[in-house]
Amino acid sequence: MKIVIINGSPRVNGLTAGILHVIGKSLISLGAEVEFYNLSELTMSQCRGCCACYTTGRCVKDDDAEKLSHEIESADGLILGTPTYSSNVSGYMKLLIDRGHFVIEQLLNGKYCVTVTTGENYGSRDAAKVLKDLVLYSGGRLVKSIVVKAPFNVGLPGSTETLAENTAYKFFEAIRTHKKYPFQSLFIKVVFSVGIRPFVIRKGEKYHGVVAKWKRYGI
């Protein structure tokens, strides 16, 4: 079982990273293989909106964002974590979303996912929704969405460590037992059938790379 954990915070030792590390250590103790990435330590160029990836299946910029997408593609599960900036995800996380072949190419098809959002004010719910929508629109199965409200620059508050450990166990078991999420599956099917597939088909050969990936993912 391979799990990719992505810390979207510029702080490699902050609250978001702390929660993700607890989840990661718990998963390792359960027997999972865990790959942990701090986006702030990677080289990722901005998406320039050329749409070449939809034709060829790969980005014209062969940097860490492209390599990370390949890691996600080969994983059984994905955990995304971000702090809340201006009621949204961090800039690093948004950059990965822009570059990551997620929604149109259905990168998370059938993969189990957990999202972790931290923040001190109300906007953390909005940031959490961005990650939740990303997972579902990309074909993923959302096992749990954690939102931790805490003051800036503090350690893990209260029972957060226990919450992270319990989440790791629930996530591990969902993957191990191939847990079904019928309502999510129905939602994903509607989004894909009504919104994504007809759009791609209309694009024809310009989106050849997308259709090729769908076939590879068994869609």
C-alpha positions in Angstrom: 0.0 0.0 0.0 1.6 3.2 -1.2 0.5 6.6 0.3 1.5 10.0 -0.9 1.3 12.8 1.7 1.6 16.4 0.5 2.2 19.4 2.8 1.0 22.5 1.1 2.3 24.8 3.8 5.5 26.9 3.4 6.2 26.0 7.0 7.8 22.5 7.1 7.4 22.3 10.9 4.1 24.1 11.3 0.7 22.9 12.5 -0.3 21.4 9.1 3.0 19.6 8.7 2.7 18.3 12.3 -0.7 16.8 11.7 0.4 15.2 8.4 3.5 13.7 10.1 1.4 12.1 12.8 -0.8 10.6 10.1 2.2 9.4 8.2 3.9 7.8 11.2 0.7 6.0 12.1 0.3 4.7 8.5 3.9 3.4 8.6 3.2 1.6 11.8 0.2 -0.1 10.2 2.5 -1.3 7.3 2.0 1.3 4.6 4.7 2.8 2.4 4.6 6.6 2.8 6.1 9.2 0.6 6.1 12.7 2.3 6.5 15.9 0.3 6.8 19.5 1.3 5.7 21.6 -1.7 7.9 24.5 -0.5 11.0 22.3 -1.1 10.1 21.4 -4.6 10.7 23.2 -7.9 7.3 24.0 -9.6 6.7 26.5 -12.3 3.4 28.3 -12.8 0.9 26.8 -15.2 0.9 28.9 -18.4 -2.5 27.7 -19.6 -1.2 26.2 -22.9 -3.3 23.0 -22.6 -0.5 21.0 -24.2 -0.9 18.4 -21.5 -4.4 17.6 -22.7 -3.0 16.7 -26.1 0.2 14.9 -25.1 -0.6 13.7 -21.6 2.3 15.5 -20.0 3.3 19.0 -19.2 5.8 20.9 -21.3 7.6 21.8 -18.0 9.3 18.7 -16.7 9.8 19.8 -13.1 8.9 18.5 -9.7 5.2 19.1 -10.2 5.2 16.7 -13.1 7.2 14.1 -11.1 4.8 14.4 -8.2 1.8 13.8 -10.4 3.5 10.5 -11.5 3.9 9.6 -7.8 0.3 10.3 -7.1 -0.7 8.2 -10.1 1.1 5.2 -8.8 -0.3 5.6 -5.2 -3.2 3.8 -3.5 -4.0 6.9 -1.5 -3.4 10.6 -1.2 -3.4 13.0 1.8 -3.4 16.7 1.1 -2.8 19.3 3.7 -2.9 23.1 3.6 -3.1 26.1 5.9 -5.7 28.7 5.2 -4.7 31.9 3.5 -7.4 34.5 2.7 -10.1 31.8 3.0 -8.4 29.6 0.5 -5.6 27.0 0.1 -2.0 28.1 0.2 -0.2 29.4 -2.9 1.9 26.2 -3.1 -1.2 24.0 -3.0 -2.9 26.1 -5.7 0.1 25.7 -7.9 0.0 22.0 -7.5 -3.7 21.9 -8.3 -3.1 24.0 -11.5 -0.2 21.7 -12.6 -1.3 18.3 -11.3 -3.5 16.8 -14.0 -6.3 16.4 -11.5 -9.8 17.1 -12.7 -10.0 16.7 -16.5 -7.6 13.8 -16.6 -9.1 12.2 -13.5 -5.8 11.6 -11.7 -7.5 10.4 -8.5 -9.8 7.9 -10.1 -10.5 5.3 -7.5 -7.9 6.5 -5.1 -8.7 7.0 -1.4 -8.0 10.5 0.0 -7.9 12.5 3.2 -7.7 16.3 3.3 -6.3 18.3 6.2 -7.0 22.1 6.6 -5.7 24.3 9.4 -6.7 27.9 10.2 -7.4 30.3 12.9 -10.6 31.9 11.5 -13.8 31.0 9.6 -12.1 30.8 6.2 -10.7 27.3 6.9 -14.0 25.8 5.9 -13.7 27.5 2.5 -10.2 26.1 2.1 -11.3 22.7 3.1 -14.1 22.8 0.5 -11.5 23.5 -2.2 -9.6 20.3 -1.4 -12.9 18.3 -1.0 -14.1 19.4 -4.4 -10.7 18.7 -5.9 -10.8 15.1 -4.7 -14.3 14.4 -5.8 -14.1 16.2 -9.2 -10.9 14.2 -9.8 -12.6 10.9 -9.2 -11.2 10.3 -5.7 -12.9 8.7 -2.7 -12.8 11.1 0.3 -12.4 9.1 3.5 -12.2 12.1 5.8 -11.8 15.9 5.8 -10.1 17.3 8.9 -10.4 21.0 9.7 -8.3 22.1 12.7 -8.9 25.5 14.1 -6.0 26.8 16.2 -4.0 30.0 16.8 -1.1 30.7 14.6 2.3 29.3 15.5 1.3 26.8 18.1 1.9 23.0 18.5 -0.7 20.4 18.0 -3.7 21.5 20.1 -5.7 19.4 22.5 -6.8 16.0 21.0 -5.5 16.8 17.5 -2.8 14.0 17.7 -5.5 11.5 18.6 -7.7 12.7 15.7 -4.7 12.3 13.3 -4.0 8.8 14.5 -7.6 7.7 14.3 -7.8 9.2 10.8 -4.8 7.2 9.7 -6.4 4.0 10.9 -9.7 4.8 9.2 -7.8 5.6 6.0 -5.7 2.5 6.1 -8.8 0.3 6.7 -10.7 2.0 3.9 -7.9 1.1 1.4 -7.3 -2.4 2.8 -11.0 -3.3 2.6 -11.7 -1.4 -0.7 -14.5 0.5 1.1 -17.3 1.7 -1.1 -18.8 5.2 -0.9 -22.0 4.9 -3.0 -23.2 8.6 -2.7 -19.7 9.9 -3.6 -19.6 7.4 -6.5 -22.9 8.6 -7.8 -21.8 12.3 -7.5 -18.6 11.5 -9.3 -20.4 9.7 -12.1 -22.8 12.6 -12.6 -19.9 15.1 -12.7 -17.9 13.0 -15.1 -20.8 12.0 -17.4 -22.5 15.4 -17.6 -19.7 17.9 -17.2 -16.3 16.4 -18.0 -16.7 13.7 -20.6 -18.9 15.6 -23.1 -16.5 18.6 -22.9 -13.5 16.4 -23.7 -15.2 14.6 -26.5 -16.1 17.9 -28.2 -12.4 18.8 -28.1 -11.5 15.8 -30.3 -7.9 15.2 -31.0 -6.9 18.3 -29.0 -7.6 16.2 -25.9 -6.2 13.0 -27.1 -3.9 12.8 -24.1 -6.8 13.0 -21.7 -8.7 10.1 -23.4 -5.5 8.0 -23.4 -5.2 8.5 -19.6 -8.8 7.6 -19.1 -8.2 4.3 -20.9 -5.1 3.7 -18.8 -7.1 4.3 -15.6 -9.9 2.0 -16.8 -12.5 4.8 -17.1 
